[in-house]
């Protein structure tokens, strides 16, 4: 399984590169005490956005200077952008080519 390639999530006039990595999944599990199997509330989705934004910044050699609370302050006025654009990035193909199975 190929993890999500670098994607960009637009939030207002800001852009956050996001990337699902092992580190982002582990950090998410540590923050929430649950797995990424489902996001049953907004808080978990936003925490996963935070973890993948940190990983995306690292993958792009960008300094990510926000604590979780500071990150919330930055994105707080953009609920619809965050939910729609981050959800879209998660649902898009990770860049893996679809392979046809032949017998």
C-alpha positions as CSV (number, residue, x, y, z in Angstrom):
1,X,0.0,0.0,0.0
2,X,1.4,3.4,-1.0
3,X,0.8,6.2,1.5
4,X,-0.6,9.5,0.5
5,X,1.8,11.5,-1.7
6,X,2.4,15.1,-0.9
7,X,-0.8,17.0,-1.2
8,X,-1.6,20.7,-0.5
9,X,-4.6,21.8,1.6
10,X,-5.7,25.3,1.1
11,X,-7.1,27.0,4.2
12,X,-8.1,30.6,3.6
13,X,-5.0,32.3,2.1
14,X,-2.7,29.7,3.6
15,X,-1.4,26.4,2.1
16,X,-0.4,23.4,4.1
17,X,1.5,20.5,2.5
18,X,0.2,17.2,4.0
19,X,1.6,13.7,3.9
20,X,0.6,10.5,5.6
21,X,3.7,8.9,7.0
22,X,4.3,6.3,9.7
23,X,5.4,9.2,12.0
24,X,2.2,11.1,11.4
25,X,0.1,8.0,12.1
26,X,2.0,7.3,15.4
27,X,1.8,10.9,16.5
28,X,-1.9,10.9,15.8
29,X,-2.4,7.7,17.8
30,X,-0.4,9.3,20.7
31,X,-2.5,12.5,20.5
32,X,-5.9,10.7,20.4
33,X,-5.4,7.2,21.9
34,X,-7.1,5.7,18.8
35,X,-6.1,4.5,15.3
36,X,-6.8,6.3,12.0
37,X,-9.4,3.6,11.1
38,X,-12.2,6.2,11.5
39,X,-12.7,9.8,12.3
40,X,-15.8,9.8,14.4
41,X,-15.6,13.5,15.3
42,X,-14.1,16.8,14.2
43,X,-11.4,16.8,16.8
44,X,-9.8,13.6,15.5
45,X,-9.9,14.8,11.9
46,X,-8.2,18.1,12.9
47,X,-5.6,16.3,14.9
48,X,-4.8,14.1,11.9
49,X,-4.6,17.2,9.8
50,X,-2.1,18.6,12.2
51,X,0.0,15.5,12.2
52,X,0.0,15.2,8.4
53,X,0.8,18.9,8.1
54,X,3.8,18.5,10.3
55,X,4.9,15.5,8.1
56,X,4.2,17.4,4.9
57,X,6.3,20.3,6.1
58,X,9.1,18.0,7.0
59,X,9.0,16.2,3.6
60,X,9.2,19.6,1.9
61,X,11.9,21.0,4.2
62,X,9.6,23.7,5.6
63,X,9.8,24.8,9.2
64,X,6.6,23.8,11.0
65,X,6.6,26.0,14.1
66,X,3.1,25.4,15.4
67,X,2.1,23.5,18.5
68,X,-1.3,21.9,18.2
69,X,-3.0,24.8,20.0
70,X,-1.2,27.3,17.8
71,X,-2.3,25.4,14.8
72,X,-5.9,25.5,15.9
73,X,-5.5,29.3,16.3
74,X,-4.3,29.6,12.7
75,X,-7.1,27.5,11.2
76,X,-9.9,28.3,13.6
77,X,-11.8,30.6,11.3
78,X,-11.7,28.3,8.3
79,X,-13.8,25.3,9.4
80,X,-15.4,24.6,6.0
81,X,-12.1,25.0,4.2
82,X,-10.3,22.6,6.6
83,X,-13.0,19.9,6.5
84,X,-13.6,20.0,2.7
85,X,-10.0,20.4,1.5
86,X,-8.4,18.1,4.0
87,X,-11.1,15.4,3.4
88,X,-10.6,15.8,-0.4
89,X,-6.8,15.4,0.0
90,X,-7.4,12.2,2.0
91,X,-9.8,10.8,-0.5
92,X,-7.7,11.5,-3.6
93,X,-5.4,8.8,-4.9
94,X,-2.0,8.6,-3.3
95,X,-0.5,8.6,-6.8
96,X,-0.3,4.8,-7.0
97,X,-1.2,3.6,-10.5
98,X,-4.1,1.3,-10.7
99,X,-3.0,-2.1,-11.8
100,X,-5.2,-4.4,-13.8
101,X,-5.4,-8.0,-12.6
102,X,-5.1,-10.6,-15.3
103,X,-5.4,-14.3,-15.1
